[in-house]
Amino acid sequence: RSGPKGWVRRPGELKGRVMMGSSHLVAIAALAATVGSADAFSQPHGFVRTSLKAGAADLRGARPALSALRMGGGVPRVPYKAPGEQGYQFMDIWSRLQRERIMYIGQDLDDEFANQMVAVLLTLSNEDNKAGVQMYFNCPGGEVRAGLAVYDTMNNCGFDITTLNLGIAASISGWLCGAGTPGKRMALPNARFLLQNPKLEDMGLSQQLYAQASDVKIEANEILRMRDKVYRGLMRFTDRDYETIRKDLTRDLYLTAPEAVEYGLIDKVLLPLQRTDEEIKKYIGESQANFGRI
């Protein structure tokens, strides 16, 4: 078959072009099949890869998936300018707070996290053993032995420690919140406290203990000894007698922020803004004693 004017197609040329197009299609299909795999494509840190279907939806103007808005690494990074330096450096938000002598306890207080808290307290004490430290709690609980290590370190540091419950301070974290410097133990209006007896899991053990009777007796005595430490600590924090605390902790003891003030676990509740008396009553009721404002 002849082509355009002045041009004659050679025999087999059309077939060759068709075969070349087929090979290109195969290569394109193979390349498309690898989209989204780590071996085929690499991307900058901080970006989240979306599926082809989601990408098509974005092209149509749909709202991007929430996962695509997350910051890389999971921990926010903020700029910080060290004294005497010209430029800024980026660091994670927790390290930035620690530069301001603020410790944020926002996870279960296990051995590893307690070791980090102890190391931070010792570092801050070495830098300045007079300036105070603030501890912010939003912690669902933790192990008693880990909390006692943090408590002993707090007592051996020469500075004042301000404690503030932002949301929930349960188990040993609520106990540590009451271990702050008297007069500087606080909570926000909607914060809650949970005080409870140490259990097997609080001792780093499983909920069920299988052993010989003598071994079970040893573990039981250790739990009773830890309970005694918790009771006597609450005696110092709240000025209540031993028997009252023992009865109160027979079952889980939940306290709102105002109830924690009355119990003696903290000293005041912080209100977010200056408000009228009517607005204050919405937060704390009729009683306005031992309440401060930010």
LINKASUL-V641434 format. One record per backbone hydrogen bond with DSSP energy under -1.0 kcal/mol. CO is the residue of the C=O (numbers start at 0). NH is the residue of the N-H. If there is no record, write none. Layout:
CO&NH ; CO&NH
This chain:
3&6 ; 6&2 ; 9&12 ; 11&15 ; 12&16 ; 13&17 ; 14&18 ; 15&19 ; 16&20 ; 17&21 ; 18&22 ; 19&23 ; 20&24 ; 21&25 ; 22&26 ; 23&27 ; 24&28 ; 25&29 ; 26&30 ; 27&31 ; 28&32 ; 31&34 ; 33&36 ; 36&40 ; 43&46 ; 50&54 ; 51&55 ; 52&56 ; 53&57 ; 54&58 ; 55&59 ; 56&61 ; 57&60 ; 64&67 ; 65&68 ; 66&69 ; 70&73 ; 75&92 ; 77&90 ; 79&88 ; 81&84 ; 88&79 ; 90&77 ; 91&95 ; 92&96 ; 93&97 ; 94&98 ; 96&101 ; 97&100 ; 100&133 ; 102&135 ; 104&137 ; 107&109 ; 108&142 ; 109&113 ; 110&114 ; 111&115 ; 112&116 ; 113&117 ; 114&118 ; 115&119 ; 116&120 ; 117&121 ; 118&122 ; 119&123 ; 120&124 ; 121&125 ; 122&126 ; 123&127 ; 132&161 ; 133&102 ; 134&163 ; 135&104 ; 136&165 ; 138&169 ; 140&108 ; 142&146 ; 143&147 ; 144&148 ; 145&149 ; 146&150 ; 147&151 ; 148&152 ; 149&153 ; 150&154 ; 151&155 ; 159&132 ; 160&180 ; 161&134 ; 162&185 ; 163&136 ; 164&187 ; 166&191 ; 167&138 ; 168&193 ; 169&172 ; 170&174 ; 171&175 ; 172&176 ; 173&177 ; 175&178 ; 180&183 ; 183&162 ; 184&266 ; 184&267 ; 185&164 ; 186&269 ; 187&190 ; 191&168 ; 192&254 ; 193&170 ; 194&252 ; 199&202 ; 199&204 ; 200&203 ; 201&143 ; 211&215 ; 212&216 ; 213&217 ; 214&218 ; 215&219 ; 216&220 ; 217&221 ; 218&222 ; 219&223 ; 220&224 ; 221&225 ; 222&226 ; 223&227 ; 224&228 ; 225&229 ; 226&230 ; 227&231 ; 228&232 ; 229&233 ; 230&234 ; 231&235 ; 232&236 ; 233&237 ; 234&238 ; 240&244 ; 241&245 ; 242&246 ; 243&247 ; 244&248 ; 246&249 ; 252&194 ; 254&192 ; 255&259 ; 256&260 ; 257&261 ; 258&262 ; 259&263 ; 259&264 ; 259&265 ; 267&186 ; 268&291 ; 270&293 ; 275&279 ; 276&280 ; 279&283 ; 280&284 ; 291&270
